[in-house]
Amino acid sequence: MKTFAKAALTAMLIAGTSSVAIVAPAAAAKKKDEGKGGLVVSEPIRVASAAATAALTAKDFATAETNVALMESGAKTDDERYLAQAFRLQLEANKIGNTGNPAVLAGPLDALIANPKTPATEVGRYAYMRANIAYNAKQYPQALAFFDRATQSGFTAPNMELQIARTKIQAGDVAGGVAGIEKQIAADKAAGKPVDEDLYKYAIVALQKSRDTAGTMRWTREWLYAYNTQPNWHTAIYVFGFQGENDKQITKRERIDLFRLLRATKSLAGEREYIEYADLAVQTANAAEAKAVLAEGTASGKIAAANSSAKMTLGEANTQLAREGSLAVQEKRAMAAADGLEANGVGDYALGTGNAAKAVEMYKLALSKGGAKLNKDEINTHLGIAYLQTGDKASAKAAFAQVTTGLRGQIATLWNVWADAPGAPTPAAG
């Protein structure tokens, strides 16, 4: 959360303490009988306050300091202490202006919040400002306590609920903070207001740091649906599998399924990613897919025609394809095999060439044949991808639902998010 703007904070303080009703002792009883209230102060305090007011108006801070100090030293009652505290706050706020550090206002604010003579309508405002000072100082538990005091006093401010939510996250209450952000989003939607994209991002980052995988996935889905853009899909996929802890654990065969999702969402970013994807496809015995990716990248202008790495990867893919033989030959071997390993390989070959219907057939054959070395989670992931390519979303979701554990389960969840996405991602944010 951004720190509360210094200029805004001091402006609130100056505006709120610029006028205080004062009643001289001789007129106090009559004033109270009339029901008009006011502070009952001694003549020396009244005179000092009048001088301080004039000095503050003239921006004569030295004279104001002298008179505020007189008020502070001479204050004998809560009324007089309140008046001195209010002037001290106003003086310090004026002195720091728009560029100073509002932290110096913590003391005067604390004194006013504690004073029983501070008007109830002002306590909430002072507590809110004190909460912001505490937040800026990274004193999150104290900030929460002041926000709570402000709320109990009936004070409201734009985005105050969001400030509280973010403070909870910084204090370690990620679940409570994220629930507050969700409440803010719901309120914005109900009011017909656009939801700030940063709300989703803030929640996602907080949940990632707390290692709440399910929560991270849920909020990633909501973010991508609300801001369905190619750059956002790219960010979500990359943060998931190409950075952080997952990047240290993910296998080549798992990573290629993320590249497939980048391709499906049309969010492959450029030459390096196309070539990395193609190279990984060759390494995982998906030469047909490597050729298709390289051709796509070249046709779109993302891969330069003279790129030597692309040419070398294409040569490796062609060599691999020559060894594998035609689809018909591979399918015949798969039918005769004792287990489903051959059928799984044929499914990958068909998926790589865009023959999704054949891929579905081969993956289902692989699952029916079984085998000790068969990775059923991987096959179900690929089966779901193939079903999506045929347009059968229901069957795709059913296949993805079979994959529930580990990184493979999270990858299947990401694909499931894509299966339910509200239309194709737009090319750019905004």
Secondary structure, 3 states (H helix, E strand, C coil): CCCCCHHHHHHHHHHHCCCCCEECHHHHHHHHHCCCCCEECCHHHHHHHHHHHHHHHCCCHHHHHHHHHHHHHHCCCHHHHHHHHHHHHHHHHHHHCCCCCHHHHHHHHHHHHHCCCCCHHHHHHHHHHHHHHHHHCCCHHHHHHHHHHHHHCCCCCCCHHHHHHHHHHHCCCHHHHHHHHHHHHHHHHHCCCCCCHHHHHHHHHHHHHCCCHHHHHHHHHHHHHHCCEHHHHHHHHHHHHCCHHHHHHCCHHHHHHHHHHHHHCCCCCCHHHHHHHHHHHHHCCCHHHHHHHHHHHHHCCCCCCCCHHHHHHHHHHHHHHHHHCCHHHHHHHHHHCCCCHHHHHHHHHHHHCCCHHHHHHHHHHHHHHCCCCCCHHHHHHHHHHHHHHHCCHHHHHHHHCCCCCHHHHHHHHHHHHHHCCCCCCECCCC
